[in-house]
Amino acid sequence: MNAVMERIKQKDRKHPTAEKVEAIKDDLAYLLFADEEQLSCLHFGLNDKKELMHDNQLIKVAEFVQNKNIQLVISILKDKLPVDVLDKAHIAVELSQQEKLIRIENG
């Protein structure tokens, strides 16, 4: 599996979104490494600004984490999320201009 991750990494390095892709791949690679070395760790990742990634990359990441039983939290604009991913996603919190995480009320 590490060889597959490395090939994908090499392929995406030339792309303008490579930095965003690299961050998520490094996180996932560490979780796989920790499993191989029997290190205790949470199978959890937190990432931001994934709307800069291509749809096919988001779909591959979603399939990968689902198959590896990894929880991945991504903040992303809903209209930037591929339908294939959105259909399978477990959305815990959905925010909008009207529904904010933190509300500051006057009065």
N, C-alpha and C positions, 0 to 999 in steps of 0.2 A: 504494500500500500504506500509506503514511503517513496518508492520509485515513481509511482503514479503521481503523487503530490509534487514531486520534484519536476517531473516533465511538464505538468500544468504550470508550475511556477516559472519555468524557463520560457515557456510559450508566451505567457502573459507579461513578461518583463518589458517587452517592447511597446506595449500598449499604454496610452496615456492614463488609464485607470489602474495601472499596475500597482501603485502604492496602496490603494484601497484594497485591492485583491491580495496583495502580499500580507497585509495586516491580518486579515481573516484566515488566510492559509497558515500563517505562523501560529496563530492561536489553535487551530485545529491540529496542526502537526504536533504541537506540544502535548495536546490531550492524547494523541495516539502514542507518542513517545512515553508518556507517563503510564499508560496502560501496559505497554510492552515491558517497561522496567518495574511494573507493579508498584508504582508510586501512587499514594493516595492523593486524589484531586477531585474537584467537582467537575462534572461534565457540563460545563456552562461557559458561554461566551457572550460578550456584550460588545456590539459594534455600532458605529454611527456613519452617516453619510454614504450609505450604500446605494443611493439613487445614482451615484456616479458609475456604478458597475453595470455591465450589460445584462440583459435579461437572461441569456444563456448561462452566465456565470452565477447569477442568483438562483436559477433553477438547479444547477449542479450542486451548489452549496446546500440548498434546502434538502435535496435528495440525500446528500452525503451525511448531514447531521441527523436526519431521520433514520438512516440505516445504521448509524453508529450510536444511537441513543444519546445524542448530545442536545442540550437545550441551548438555543442561540437566540439572543434578544437583539433585534435590529430596529433602530429608529429609522423609518423611511416614509416618504410621502406615499400615500396609498395609490395615487395615480401613476407612480413610478414603479409599482410592484407588478411583475408579470402575472397574468391571470392564472397560469399554472401553479404558481407559488401561492397566490392569494386563496385559491380554492382549497388548498391543503393546509393553510396556515391556521395556527391557533392564536387568535388575537385576544390578548388579555386586557389591553388598554388601548382605546382608540381616542385620540385627541383631535380637536378641531378648534377653529376660532371661537366657537361658542362653548365647547367642552374642554376646558383647560385643566391641567394637572393641579395647578395652584391658582386659587382665585383670591384676588385682593379686592375687598369691597370697601367702598367709602362709607363712612358713617359711624 
